[in-house]
Structure formats: structure tokens, C-alpha cells
Amino acid sequence: MNVSVPLVVILGAVVWVAWRYMGLRGWHIAVCLLFGFFLAATSAAPEIRRLVSVLVQSVSQP
């Protein structure tokens, strides 16, 4: 997936907005990061990556 860096930037911006304006606490962010880290080590990671790739391709095509 060649849009991984922009996708990470967008998700990071969403987390920052949630932290700044929606009352997201620091420990919420830490839990989400740990969840993503451990989820990436599971057997579900390739399917999640494929699903995200399909979604990004469907959104980016006219």
C-alpha cells in the first residue's frame, strides 16, 4: 500500500484533534497505541491491511 505514510499522518491528526478538543486523555492514547501495536502482531494484521488498502483505493478512485 503506497499511501501508508499519508494515512498515518491523517490518523495522527485525528488523534491530535481528539486529544485537543474532545477530551481524549494521554492514557487513552497509550492504550490505543498498544492495541494497534499488538494487533499488528496477530494473524489478523494481513487482512486488516488488505481491507484498508481496498478502502483507500475505492475512496481515491473517481
mmCIF file as Biopython writes it, N, C-alpha, C and O atoms, coordinates in Angstrom:
data_model
#
loop_
_atom_site.group_PDB
_atom_site.id
_atom_site.type_symbol
_atom_site.label_atom_id
_atom_site.label_alt_id
_atom_site.label_comp_id
_atom_site.label_asym_id
_atom_site.label_entity_id
_atom_site.label_seq_id
_atom_site.pdbx_PDB_ins_code
_atom_site.Cartn_x
_atom_site.Cartn_y
_atom_site.Cartn_z
_atom_site.occupancy
_atom_site.B_iso_or_equiv
_atom_site.auth_seq_id
_atom_site.auth_asym_id
_atom_site.pdbx_PDB_model_num
ATOM 1   N N  . MET A ? 1  ? 0.866   -1.177  0.000  1.0 0.0 1  A 1 
ATOM 2   C CA . MET A ? 1  ? 0.000   0.000   0.000  1.0 0.0 1  A 1 
ATOM 3   C C  . MET A ? 1  ? 0.900   1.223   0.000  1.0 0.0 1  A 1 
ATOM 4   O O  . MET A ? 1  ? 1.652   1.436   0.951  1.0 0.0 1  A 1 
ATOM 5   N N  . ASN A ? 2  ? 0.837   2.004   -1.018 1.0 0.0 2  A 1 
ATOM 6   C CA . ASN A ? 2  ? 1.727   3.143   -1.168 1.0 0.0 2  A 1 
ATOM 7   C C  . ASN A ? 2  ? 1.193   4.427   -0.551 1.0 0.0 2  A 1 
ATOM 8   O O  . ASN A ? 2  ? 1.765   5.493   -0.781 1.0 0.0 2  A 1 
ATOM 9   N N  . VAL A ? 3  ? 0.129   4.363   0.216  1.0 0.0 3  A 1 
ATOM 10  C CA . VAL A ? 3  ? -0.390  5.552   0.895  1.0 0.0 3  A 1 
ATOM 11  C C  . VAL A ? 3  ? -0.269  5.413   2.406  1.0 0.0 3  A 1 
ATOM 12  O O  . VAL A ? 3  ? -0.983  6.089   3.147  1.0 0.0 3  A 1 
ATOM 13  N N  . SER A ? 4  ? 0.618   4.553   2.870  1.0 0.0 4  A 1 
ATOM 14  C CA . SER A ? 4  ? 0.704   4.279   4.302  1.0 0.0 4  A 1 
ATOM 15  C C  . SER A ? 4  ? 1.170   5.496   5.097  1.0 0.0 4  A 1 
ATOM 16  O O  . SER A ? 4  ? 0.648   5.752   6.182  1.0 0.0 4  A 1 
ATOM 17  N N  . VAL A ? 5  ? 2.133   6.247   4.587  1.0 0.0 5  A 1 
ATOM 18  C CA . VAL A ? 5  ? 2.609   7.412   5.326  1.0 0.0 5  A 1 
ATOM 19  C C  . VAL A ? 5  ? 1.542   8.503   5.412  1.0 0.0 5  A 1 
ATOM 20  O O  . VAL A ? 5  ? 1.304   9.017   6.505  1.0 0.0 5  A 1 
ATOM 21  N N  . PRO A ? 6  ? 0.884   8.882   4.304  1.0 0.0 6  A 1 
ATOM 22  C CA . PRO A ? 6  ? -0.188  9.872   4.438  1.0 0.0 6  A 1 
ATOM 23  C C  . PRO A ? 6  ? -1.334  9.380   5.326  1.0 0.0 6  A 1 
ATOM 24  O O  . PRO A ? 6  ? -1.939  10.172  6.050  1.0 0.0 6  A 1 
ATOM 25  N N  . LEU A ? 7  ? -1.631  8.100   5.276  1.0 0.0 7  A 1 
ATOM 26  C CA . LEU A ? 7  ? -2.684  7.557   6.132  1.0 0.0 7  A 1 
ATOM 27  C C  . LEU A ? 7  ? -2.296  7.666   7.596  1.0 0.0 7  A 1 
ATOM 28  O O  . LEU A ? 7  ? -3.134  7.984   8.438  1.0 0.0 7  A 1 
ATOM 29  N N  . VAL A ? 8  ? -1.049  7.409   7.902  1.0 0.0 8  A 1 
ATOM 30  C CA . VAL A ? 8  ? -0.569  7.546   9.273  1.0 0.0 8  A 1 
ATOM 31  C C  . VAL A ? 8  ? -0.633  9.009   9.711  1.0 0.0 8  A 1 
ATOM 32  O O  . VAL A ? 8  ? -0.980  9.295   10.857 1.0 0.0 8  A 1 
ATOM 33  N N  . VAL A ? 9  ? -0.307  9.924   8.825  1.0 0.0 9  A 1 
ATOM 34  C CA . VAL A ? 9  ? -0.377  11.351  9.149  1.0 0.0 9  A 1 
ATOM 35  C C  . VAL A ? 9  ? -1.818  11.769  9.412  1.0 0.0 9  A 1 
ATOM 36  O O  . VAL A ? 9  ? -2.085  12.511  10.357 1.0 0.0 9  A 1 
ATOM 37  N N  . ILE A ? 10 ? -2.744  11.302  8.588  1.0 0.0 10 A 1 
ATOM 38  C CA . ILE A ? 10 ? -4.153  11.634  8.785  1.0 0.0 10 A 1 
ATOM 39  C C  . ILE A ? 10 ? -4.663  11.070  10.109 1.0 0.0 10 A 1 
ATOM 40  O O  . ILE A ? 10 ? -5.342  11.765  10.865 1.0 0.0 10 A 1 
ATOM 41  N N  . LEU A ? 11 ? -4.335  9.814   10.384 1.0 0.0 11 A 1 
ATOM 42  C CA . LEU A ? 11 ? -4.771  9.216   11.649 1.0 0.0 11 A 1 
ATOM 43  C C  . LEU A ? 11 ? -4.131  9.924   12.841 1.0 0.0 11 A 1 
ATOM 44  O O  . LEU A ? 11 ? -4.771  10.098  13.878 1.0 0.0 11 A 1 
ATOM 45  N N  . GLY A ? 12 ? -2.886  10.328  12.699 1.0 0.0 12 A 1 
ATOM 46  C CA . GLY A ? 12 ? -2.237  11.091  13.763 1.0 0.0 12 A 1 
ATOM 47  C C  . GLY A ? 12 ? -2.917  12.428  13.995 1.0 0.0 12 A 1 
ATOM 48  O O  . GLY A ? 12 ? -3.055  12.868  15.136 1.0 0.0 12 A 1 
ATOM 49  N N  . ALA A ? 13 ? -3.340  13.074  12.920 1.0 0.0 13 A 1 
ATOM 50  C CA . ALA A ? 13 ? -4.061  14.343  13.046 1.0 0.0 13 A 1 
ATOM 51  C C  . ALA A ? 13 ? -5.406  14.144  13.729 1.0 0.0 13 A 1 
ATOM 52  O O  . ALA A ? 13 ? -5.826  14.975  14.534 1.0 0.0 13 A 1 
ATOM 53  N N  . VAL A ? 14 ? -6.079  13.048  13.410 1.0 0.0 14 A 1 
ATOM 54  C CA . VAL A ? 14 ? -7.355  12.754  14.067 1.0 0.0 14 A 1 
ATOM 55  C C  . VAL A ? 14 ? -7.152  12.533  15.561 1.0 0.0 14 A 1 
ATOM 56  O O  . VAL A ? 14 ? -7.943  13.009  16.376 1.0 0.0 14 A 1 
ATOM 57  N N  . VAL A ? 15 ? -6.101  11.815  15.918 1.0 0.0 15 A 1 
ATOM 58  C CA . VAL A ? 15 ? -5.806  11.591  17.338 1.0 0.0 15 A 1 
ATOM 59  C C  . VAL A ? 15 ? -5.485  12.911  18.023 1.0 0.0 15 A 1 
ATOM 60  O O  . VAL A ? 15 ? -5.932  13.147  19.146 1.0 0.0 15 A 1 
ATOM 61  N N  . TRP A ? 16 ? -4.713  13.779  17.360 1.0 0.0 16 A 1 
ATOM 62  C CA . TRP A ? 16 ? -4.380  15.064  17.964 1.0 0.0 16 A 1 
ATOM 63  C C  . TRP A ? 16 ? -5.632  15.915  18.184 1.0 0.0 16 A 1 
ATOM 64  O O  . TRP A ? 16 ? -5.784  16.536  19.236 1.0 0.0 16 A 1 
ATOM 65  N N  . VAL A ? 17 ? -6.528  15.946  17.193 1.0 0.0 17 A 1 
ATOM 66  C CA . VAL A ? 17 ? -7.772  16.707  17.327 1.0 0.0 17 A 1 
ATOM 67  C C  . VAL A ? 17 ? -8.625  16.130  18.457 1.0 0.0 17 A 1 
ATOM 68  O O  . VAL A ? 17 ? -9.205  16.878  19.245 1.0 0.0 17 A 1 
ATOM 69  N N  . ALA A ? 18 ? -8.700  14.805  18.535 1.0 0.0 18 A 1 
ATOM 70  C CA . ALA A ? 18 ? -9.465  14.174  19.614 1.0 0.0 18 A 1 
ATOM 71  C C  . ALA A ? 18 ? -8.854  14.498  20.976 1.0 0.0 18 A 1 
ATOM 72  O O  . ALA A ? 18 ? -9.579  14.723  21.945 1.0 0.0 18 A 1 
ATOM 73  N N  . TRP A ? 19 ? -7.537  14.523  21.052 1.0 0.0 19 A 1 
ATOM 74  C CA . TRP A ? 19 ? -6.868  14.842  22.309 1.0 0.0 19 A 1 
ATOM 75  C C  . TRP A ? 19 ? -7.069  16.310  22.673 1.0 0.0 19 A 1 
ATOM 76  O O  . TRP A ? 19 ? -7.311  16.642  23.833 1.0 0.0 19 A 1 
ATOM 77  N N  . ARG A ? 20 ? -6.967  17.172  21.688 1.0 0.0 20 A 1 
ATOM 78  C CA . ARG A ? 20 ? -7.024  18.617  21.941 1.0 0.0 20 A 1 
ATOM 79  C C  . ARG A ? 20 ? -8.441  19.102  22.219 1.0 0.0 20 A 1 
ATOM 80  O O  . ARG A ? 20 ? -8.652  19.905  23.128 1.0 0.0 20 A 1 
ATOM 81  N N  . TYR A ? 21 ? -9.411  18.625  21.450 1.0 0.0 21 A 1 
ATOM 82  C CA . TYR A ? 21 ? -10.746 19.210  21.505 1.0 0.0 21 A 1 
ATOM 83  C C  . TYR A ? 21 ? -11.840 18.295  22.047 1.0 0.0 21 A 1 
ATOM 84  O O  . TYR A ? 21 ? -12.920 18.777  22.387 1.0 0.0 21 A 1 
ATOM 85  N N  . MET A ? 22 ? -11.593 16.993  22.138 1.0 0.0 22 A 1 
ATOM 86  C CA . MET A ? 22 ? -12.643 16.077  22.544 1.0 0.0 22 A 1 
ATOM 87  C C  . MET A ? 22 ? -12.397 15.427  23.905 1.0 0.0 22 A 1 
ATOM 88  O O  . MET A ? 22 ? -13.151 14.545  24.317 1.0 0.0 22 A 1 
ATOM 89  N N  . GLY A ? 23 ? -11.362 15.852  24.591 1.0 0.0 23 A 1 
ATOM 90  C CA . GLY A ? 23 ? -11.120 15.350  25.932 1.0 0.0 23 A 1 
ATOM 91  C C  . GLY A ? 23 ? -10.442 13.990  26.003 1.0 0.0 23 A 1 
ATOM 92  O O  . GLY A ? 23 ? -10.531 13.312  27.026 1.0 0.0 23 A 1 
ATOM 93  N N  . LEU A ? 24 ? -9.770  13.582  24.940 1.0 0.0 24 A 1 
ATOM 94  C CA . LEU A ? 24 ? -9.032  12.330  24.968 1.0 0.0 24 A 1 
ATOM 95  C C  . LEU A ? 24 ? -7.851  12.477  25.907 1.0 0.0 24 A 1 
ATOM 96  O O  . LEU A ? 24 ? -7.077  13.427  25.786 1.0 0.0 24 A 1 
ATOM 97  N N  . ARG A ? 25 ? -7.704  11.565  26.824 1.0 0.0 25 A 1 
ATOM 98  C CA . ARG A ? 25 ? -6.618  11.625  27.808 1.0 0.0 25 A 1 
ATOM 99  C C  . ARG A ? 25 ? -5.366  10.929  27.271 1.0 0.0 25 A 1 
ATOM 100 O O  . ARG A ? 25 ? -5.428  10.143  26.326 1.0 0.0 25 A 1 
ATOM 101 N N  . GLY A ? 26 ? -4.253  11.233  27.887 1.0 0.0 26 A 1 
ATOM 102 C CA . GLY A ? 26 ? -2.988  10.621  27.474 1.0 0.0 26 A 1 
ATOM 103 C C  . GLY A ? 26 ? -2.992  9.116   27.601 1.0 0.0 26 A 1 
ATOM 104 O O  . GLY A ? 26 ? -2.428  8.419   26.757 1.0 0.0 26 A 1 
ATOM 105 N N  . TRP A ? 27 ? -3.619  8.606   28.643 1.0 0.0 27 A 1 
ATOM 106 C CA . TRP A ? 27 ? -3.632  7.151   28.810 1.0 0.0 27 A 1 
ATOM 107 C C  . TRP A ? 27 ? -4.534  6.484   27.780 1.0 0.0 27 A 1 
ATOM 108 O O  . TRP A ? 27 ? -4.312  5.325   27.431 1.0 0.0 27 A 1 
ATOM 109 N N  . HIS A ? 28 ? -5.561  7.201   27.279 1.0 0.0 28 A 1 
ATOM 110 C CA . HIS A ? 28 ? -6.378  6.656   26.190 1.0 0.0 28 A 1 
ATOM 111 C C  . HIS A ? 28 ? -5.523  6.467   24.937 1.0 0.0 28 A 1 
ATOM 112 O O  . HIS A ? 28 ? -5.615  5.454   24.244 1.0 0.0 28 A 1 
ATOM 113 N N  . ILE A ? 29 ? -4.692  7.470   24.671 1.0 0.0 29 A 1 
ATOM 114 C CA . ILE A ? 29 ? -3.803  7.400   23.512 1.0 0.0 29 A 1 
ATOM 115 C C  . ILE A ? 29 ? -2.832  6.237   23.663 1.0 0.0 29 A 1 
ATOM 116 O O  . ILE A ? 29 ? -2.588  5.499   22.709 1.0 0.0 29 A 1 
ATOM 117 N N  . ALA A ? 30 ? -2.279  6.072   24.863 1.0 0.0 30 A 1 
ATOM 118 C CA . ALA A ? 30 ? -1.337  4.975   25.108 1.0 0.0 30 A 1 
ATOM 119 C C  . ALA A ? 30 ? -2.012  3.615   24.914 1.0 0.0 30 A 1 
ATOM 120 O O  . ALA A ? 30 ? -1.421  2.709   24.327 1.0 0.0 30 A 1 
ATOM 121 N N  . VAL A ? 31 ? -3.232  3.472   25.398 1.0 0.0 31 A 1 
ATOM 122 C CA . VAL A ? 31 ? -3.956  2.209   25.229 1.0 0.0 31 A 1 
ATOM 123 C C  . VAL A ? 31 ? -4.213  1.939   23.751 1.0 0.0 31 A 1 
ATOM 124 O O  . VAL A ? 31 ? -4.053  0.808   23.293 1.0 0.0 31 A 1 
ATOM 125 N N  . CYS A ? 32 ? -4.608  2.962   23.003 1.0 0.0 32 A 1 
ATOM 126 C CA . CYS A ? 32 ? -4.847  2.784   21.569 1.0 0.0 32 A 1 
ATOM 127 C C  . CYS A ? 32 ? -3.566  2.397   20.836 1.0 0.0 32 A 1 
ATOM 128 O O  . CYS A ? 32 ? -3.588  1.527   19.965 1.0 0.0 32 A 1 
ATOM 129 N N  . LEU A ? 33 ? -2.453  3.037   21.181 1.0 0.0 33 A 1 
ATOM 130 C CA . LEU A ? 33 ? -1.175  2.697   20.556 1.0 0.0 33 A 1 
ATOM 131 C C  . LEU A ? 33 ? -0.769  1.268   20.861 1.0 0.0 33 A 1 
ATOM 132 O O  . LEU A ? 33 ? -0.337  0.540   19.967 1.0 0.0 33 A 1 
ATOM 133 N N  . LEU A ? 34 ? -0.903  0.859   22.108 1.0 0.0 34 A 1 
ATOM 134 C CA . LEU A ? 34 ? -0.568  -0.515  22.475 1.0 0.0 34 A 1 
ATOM 135 C C  . LEU A ? 34 ? -1.478  -1.517  21.777 1.0 0.0 34 A 1 
ATOM 136 O O  . LEU A ? 34 ? -1.019  -2.562  21.316 1.0 0.0 34 A 1 
ATOM 137 N N  . PHE A ? 35 ? -2.769  -1.201  21.698 1.0 0.0 35 A 1 
ATOM 138 C CA . PHE A ? 35 ? -3.699  -2.076  20.999 1.0 0.0 35 A 1 
ATOM 139 C C  . PHE A ? 35 ? -3.281  -2.249  19.538 1.0 0.0 35 A 1 
ATOM 140 O O  . PHE A ? 35 ? -3.241  -3.371  19.032 1.0 0.0 35 A 1 
ATOM 141 N N  . GLY A ? 36 ? -2.973  -1.154  18.868 1.0 0.0 36 A 1 
ATOM 142 C CA . GLY A ? 36 ? -2.536  -1.232  17.474 1.0 0.0 36 A 1 
ATOM 143 C C  . GLY A ? 36 ? -1.236  -1.997  17.313 1.0 0.0 36 A 1 
ATOM 144 O O  . GLY A ? 36 ? -1.070  -2.764  16.364 1.0 0.0 36 A 1 
ATOM 145 N N  . PHE A ? 37 ? -0.313  -1.785  18.244 1.0 0.0 37 A 1 
ATOM 146 C CA . PHE A ? 37 ? 0.967   -2.486  18.192 1.0 0.0 37 A 1 
ATOM 147 C C  . PHE A ? 37 ? 0.771   -3.985  18.322 1.0 0.0 37 A 1 
ATOM 148 O O  . PHE A ? 37 ? 1.332   -4.751  17.539 1.0 0.0 37 A 1 
ATOM 149 N N  . PHE A ? 38 ? -0.014  -4.414  19.293 1.0 0.0 38 A 1 
ATOM 150 C CA . PHE A ? 38 ? -0.235  -5.834  19.493 1.0 0.0 38 A 1 
ATOM 151 C C  . PHE A ? 38 ? -1.144  -6.436  18.421 1.0 0.0 38 A 1 
ATOM 152 O O  . PHE A ? 38 ? -0.988  -7.605  18.071 1.0 0.0 38 A 1 
ATOM 153 N N  . LEU A ? 39 ? -2.075  -5.666  17.904 1.0 0.0 39 A 1 
ATOM 154 C CA . LEU A ? 39 ? -2.921  -6.137  16.815 1.0 0.0 39 A 1 
ATOM 155 C C  . LEU A ? 39 ? -2.097  -6.402  15.564 1.0 0.0 39 A 1 
ATOM 156 O O  . LEU A ? 39 ? -2.390  -7.331  14.811 1.0 0.0 39 A 1 
ATOM 157 N N  . ALA A ? 40 ? -1.069  -5.593  15.337 1.0 0.0 40 A 1 
ATOM 158 C CA . ALA A ? 40 ? -0.206  -5.776  14.172 1.0 0.0 40 A 1 
ATOM 159 C C  . ALA A ? 40 ? 0.581   -7.074  14.245 1.0 0.0 40 A 1 
ATOM 160 O O  . ALA A ? 40 ? 1.054   -7.563  13.219 1.0 0.0 40 A 1 
ATOM 161 N N  . ALA A ? 41 ? 0.730   -7.637  15.422 1.0 0.0 41 A 1 
ATOM 162 C CA . ALA A ? 41 ? 1.478   -8.883  15.583 1.0 0.0 41 A 1 
ATOM 163 C C  . ALA A ? 41 ? 0.581   -10.120 15.488 1.0 0.0 41 A 1 
ATOM 164 O O  . ALA A ? 41 ? 1.072   -11.244 15.597 1.0 0.0 41 A 1 
ATOM 165 N N  . THR A ? 42 ? -0.711  -9.932  15.288 1.0 0.0 42 A 1 
ATOM 166 C CA . THR A ? 42 ? -1.620  -11.073 15.218 1.0 0.0 42 A 1 
ATOM 167 C C  . THR A ? 42 ? -1.775  -11.563 13.785 1.0 0.0 42 A 1 
ATOM 168 O O  . THR A ? 42 ? -1.264  -10.956 12.845 1.0 0.0 42 A 1 
ATOM 169 N N  . SER A ? 43 ? -2.477  -12.653 13.641 1.0 0.0 43 A 1 
ATOM 170 C CA . SER A ? 43 ? -2.722  -13.185 12.298 1.0 0.0 43 A 1 
ATOM 171 C C  . SER A ? 43 ? -3.775  -12.373 11.555 1.0 0.0 43 A 1 
ATOM 172 O O  . SER A ? 43 ? -3.971  -12.578 10.357 1.0 0.0 43 A 1 
ATOM 173 N N  . ALA A ? 44 ? -4.447  -11.467 12.229 1.0 0.0 44 A 1 
ATOM 174 C CA . ALA A ? 44 ? -5.452  -10.616 11.582 1.0 0.0 44 A 1 
ATOM 175 C C  . ALA A ? 44 ? -4.822  -9.436  10.842 1.0 0.0 44 A 1 
ATOM 176 O O  . ALA A ? 44 ? -5.495  -8.785  10.043 1.0 0.0 44 A 1 
ATOM 177 N N  . ALA A ? 45 ? -3.566  -9.157  11.089 1.0 0.0 45 A 1 
ATOM 178 C CA . ALA A ? 45 ? -2.911  -7.981  10.502 1.0 0.0 45 A 1 
ATOM 179 C C  . ALA A ? 45 ? -2.937  -7.976  8.970  1.0 0.0 45 A 1 
ATOM 180 O O  . ALA A ? 45 ? -3.248  -6.934  8.391  1.0 0.0 45 A 1 
ATOM 181 N N  . PRO A ? 46 ? -2.629  -9.076  8.286  1.0 0.0 46 A 1 
ATOM 182 C CA . PRO A ? 46 ? -2.684  -9.027  6.811  1.0 0.0 46 A 1 
ATOM 183 C C  . PRO A ? 46 ? -4.087  -8.729  6.274  1.0 0.0 46 A 1 
ATOM 184 O O  . PRO A ? 46 ? -4.231  -8.010  5.286  1.0 0.0 46 A 1 
ATOM 185 N N  . GLU A ? 47 ? -5.104  -9.269  6.909  1.0 0.0 47 A 1 
ATOM 186 C CA . GLU A ? 47 ? -6.471  -8.998  6.468  1.0 0.0 47 A 1 
ATOM 187 C C  . GLU A ? 47 ? -6.862  -7.550  6.709  1.0 0.0 47 A 1 
ATOM 188 O O  . GLU A ? 47 ? -7.538  -6.942  5.878  1.0 0.0 47 A 1 
ATOM 189 N N  . ILE A ? 48 ? -6.447  -6.997  7.828  1.0 0.0 48 A 1 
ATOM 190 C CA . ILE A ? 48 ? -6.729  -5.588  8.130  1.0 0.0 48 A 1 
ATOM 191 C C  . ILE A ? 48 ? -6.022  -4.696  7.118  1.0 0.0 48 A 1 
ATOM 192 O O  . ILE A ? 48 ? -6.601  -3.732  6.616  1.0 0.0 48 A 1 
ATOM 193 N N  . ARG A ? 49 ? -4.771  -5.022  6.824  1.0 0.0 49 A 1 
ATOM 194 C CA . ARG A ? 49 ? -4.008  -4.240  5.847  1.0 0.0 49 A 1 
ATOM 195 C C  . ARG A ? 49 ? -4.677  -4.312  4.469  1.0 0.0 49 A 1 
ATOM 196 O O  . ARG A ? 49 ? -4.752  -3.306  3.763  1.0 0.0 49 A 1 
ATOM 197 N N  . ARG A ? 50 ? -5.166  -5.506  4.084  1.0 0.0 50 A 1 
ATOM 198 C CA . ARG A ? 50 ? -5.844  -5.669  2.800  1.0 0.0 50 A 1 
ATOM 199 C C  . ARG A ? 50 ? -7.139  -4.864  2.770  1.0 0.0 50 A 1 
ATOM 200 O O  . ARG A ? 50 ? -7.448  -4.221  1.766  1.0 0.0 50 A 1 
ATOM 201 N N  . LEU A ? 51 ? -7.897  -4.895  3.863  1.0 0.0 51 A 1 
ATOM 202 C CA . LEU A ? 51 ? -9.150  -4.155  3.941  1.0 0.0 51 A 1 
ATOM 203 C C  . LEU A ? 51 ? -8.905  -2.646  3.834  1.0 0.0 51 A 1 
ATOM 204 O O  . LEU A ? 51 ? -9.617  -1.946  3.114  1.0 0.0 51 A 1 
ATOM 205 N N  . VAL A ? 52 ? -7.910  -2.159  4.544  1.0 0.0 52 A 1 
ATOM 206 C CA . VAL A ? 52 ? -7.581  -0.734  4.487  1.0 0.0 52 A 1 
ATOM 207 C C  . VAL A ? 52 ? -7.133  -0.363  3.075  1.0 0.0 52 A 1 
ATOM 208 O O  . VAL A ? 52 ? -7.491  0.699   2.567  1.0 0.0 52 A 1 
ATOM 209 N N  . SER A ? 53 ? -6.360  -1.227  2.451  1.0 0.0 53 A 1 
ATOM 210 C CA . SER A ? 53 ? -5.905  -0.960  1.087  1.0 0.0 53 A 1 
ATOM 211 C C  . SER A ? 53 ? -7.081  -0.871  0.120  1.0 0.0 53 A 1 
ATOM 212 O O  . SER A ? 53 ? -7.123  0.020   -0.728 1.0 0.0 53 A 1 
ATOM 213 N N  . VAL A ? 54 ? -8.028  -1.784  0.245  1.0 0.0 54 A 1 
ATOM 214 C CA . VAL A ? 54 ? -9.214  -1.760  -0.621 1.0 0.0 54 A 1 
ATOM 215 C C  . VAL A ? 54 ? -10.030 -0.495  -0.370 1.0 0.0 54 A 1 
ATOM 216 O O  . VAL A ? 54 ? -10.497 0.136   -1.319 1.0 0.0 54 A 1 
ATOM 217 N N  . LEU A ? 55 ? -10.206 -0.122  0.883  1.0 0.0 55 A 1 
ATOM 218 C CA . LEU A ? 55 ? -10.957 1.090   1.199  1.0 0.0 55 A 1 
ATOM 219 C C  . LEU A ? 55 ? -10.285 2.342   0.649  1.0 0.0 55 A 1 
ATOM 220 O O  . LEU A ? 55 ? -10.952 3.218   0.098  1.0 0.0 55 A 1 
ATOM 221 N N  . VAL A ? 56 ? -8.966  2.426   0.798  1.0 0.0 56 A 1 
ATOM 222 C CA . VAL A ? 56 ? -8.243  3.592   0.297  1.0 0.0 56 A 1 
ATOM 223 C C  . VAL A ? 56 ? -8.328  3.652   -1.224 1.0 0.0 56 A 1 
ATOM 224 O O  . VAL A ? 56 ? -8.503  4.730   -1.791 1.0 0.0 56 A 1 
ATOM 225 N N  . GLN A ? 57 ? -8.206  2.509   -1.885 1.0 0.0 57 A 1 
ATOM 226 C CA . GLN A ? 57 ? -8.307  2.501   -3.346 1.0 0.0 57 A 1 
ATOM 227 C C  . GLN A ? 57 ? -9.695  2.889   -3.806 1.0 0.0 57 A 1 
ATOM 228 O O  . GLN A ? 57 ? -9.837  3.597   -4.802 1.0 0.0 57 A 1 
ATOM 229 N N  . SER A ? 58 ? -10.728 2.438   -3.099 1.0 0.0 58 A 1 
ATOM 230 C CA . SER A ? 58 ? -12.089 2.784   -3.518 1.0 0.0 58 A 1 
ATOM 231 C C  . SER A ? 58 ? -12.403 4.258   -3.285 1.0 0.0 58 A 1 
ATOM 232 O O  . SER A ? 58 ? -13.182 4.849   -4.033 1.0 0.0 58 A 1 
ATOM 233 N N  . VAL A ? 59 ? -11.812 4.853   -2.265 1.0 0.0 59 A 1 
ATOM 234 C CA . VAL A ? 59 ? -12.034 6.268   -1.997 1.0 0.0 59 A 1 
ATOM 235 C C  . VAL A ? 59 ? -11.232 7.127   -2.961 1.0 0.0 59 A 1 
ATOM 236 O O  . VAL A ? 59 ? -11.695 8.190   -3.374 1.0 0.0 59 A 1 
ATOM 237 N N  . SER A ? 60 ? -10.043 6.682   -3.321 1.0 0.0 60 A 1 
ATOM 238 C CA . SER A ? 60 ? -9.171  7.515   -4.151 1.0 0.0 60 A 1 
ATOM 239 C C  . SER A ? 60 ? -9.512  7.455   -5.638 1.0 0.0 60 A 1 
ATOM 240 O O  . SER A ? 60 ? -9.039  8.296   -6.401 1.0 0.0 60 A 1 
ATOM 241 N N  . GLN A ? 61 ? -10.312 6.492   -6.067 1.0 0.0 61 A 1 
ATOM 242 C CA . GLN A ? 61 ? -10.679 6.420   -7.481 1.0 0.0 61 A 1 
ATOM 243 C C  . GLN A ? 61 ? -11.941 7.227   -7.746 1.0 0.0 61 A 1 
ATOM 244 O O  . GLN A ? 61 ? -12.874 7.212   -6.943 1.0 0.0 61 A 1 
ATOM 245 N N  . PRO A ? 62 ? -11.969 7.933   -8.877 1.0 0.0 62 A 1 
ATOM 246 C CA . PRO A ? 62 ? -13.132 8.791   -9.190 1.0 0.0 62 A 1 
ATOM 247 C C  . PRO A ? 62 ? -14.376 8.036   -9.522 1.0 0.0 62 A 1 
ATOM 248 O O  . PRO A ? 62 ? -15.411 8.643   -9.799 1.0 0.0 62 A 1 
#
